[in-house]
Amino acid sequence: MTTVRDARITLFLSWYGQLPPSEGVLGAVRPLHFNPEHRFLSEGAVAHWHARDVLVSCWTVDDADRRGELLAWGVDAIIGNDLNGVVKSCAERAERT
């Protein structure tokens, strides 16, 4: 068997395409986080990754309404150019839950 990565290493799988990674890729790298561009996420996609025990992060989210939507779906981490805005959106979501 070929070792693709050390199991002790935490992997964030950044993804640049519309289609999700293949089962072969997922099995080989066993990511802790799936990290696509936010526009390729839906509520169902977030639920799908969580059902696989994979956390979901996304990039680059600079619109406050979109951040709120993603957080409501359960996205675990958001990358954005407006750090204060990201922190504010996360705090607002935490207050509602």
N, C-alpha and C positions, 0 to 999 in steps of 0.2 A: 504494500500500500504506500502511496506517495503522501508525504506530509506536506500539506499546503500551508498550514500555519500552526503555530504552537497554541494549544487549547487554552493556555493561561493568558493569552493576549486578547484584549478587547478590541473588536473591529467595528468601525463605523463604515458601512458600505455606501459611499456616495454613488449616486446613479444619475446618469445624464440623458437617459432615453425615456420615451413614453412607455415602452413595454417593460414589465418587470424582469429582473434577472431570472435565468433559467434555474430549474431545480438542481442541475449539476453545479452551477456557480454557488447557489445557496448552501448546498451540501458540503461543498469544498471549503468555503470560507466561514460558514456559520456566524453571520454577523450578529452583534448585539443590537445595533441600530441600523435601520434602513434610512438613507438620507437622500431623497430625490428632490428635484425642484418642486416647489409647492404647487405649481399649476398642474402637476401630474397626480395630485392626491385627491381623493374623495373620502367621504365618511366610510364607505364600504372598504376602501383600500386600507385605511387606518385600522379598521376592525380586523381585516384579513391578516395584517402583519402582527397585530397584538395576539391573535389566535395562534400564531406561530411562535409566540414568546419572543418577538422581535420588537424592540422599541422603534418609534418613528420620530425622526427629526427631519427638518426640511429647510430649504434655502430659497432664495433670498426674499424675505417677506417684509416689505416696507409699508404696506397698507394696513392700517389699524383694523379695519373691518375684516380683512382677510385673516389677520392674526387671530381675531376673536373667533372666527369660524373654525379655523384649524384647531385652536385650543378646545373649543366645544366638542370637536370630533375626538379629542383625546391625544392629539399630537404631543409628544413628550419633550421636544426641544425645537426651538425656532432660531434660525440664523437670519440676521437682518443688518442693514446698514445703520438703522436708527436704534441704537442700543437702549436709549431711554424709552423709546416707544415699545420695544419688546418687553422691557422690564415692567412698564406700566400695564401692558396688555396681560401679562402673566399675573400681576398683582390683582387686576380687576377680575380675572377668571377665578383666582383663588378665593376672592371675597364672595363670589356667587356659589361656590361649591362647599 
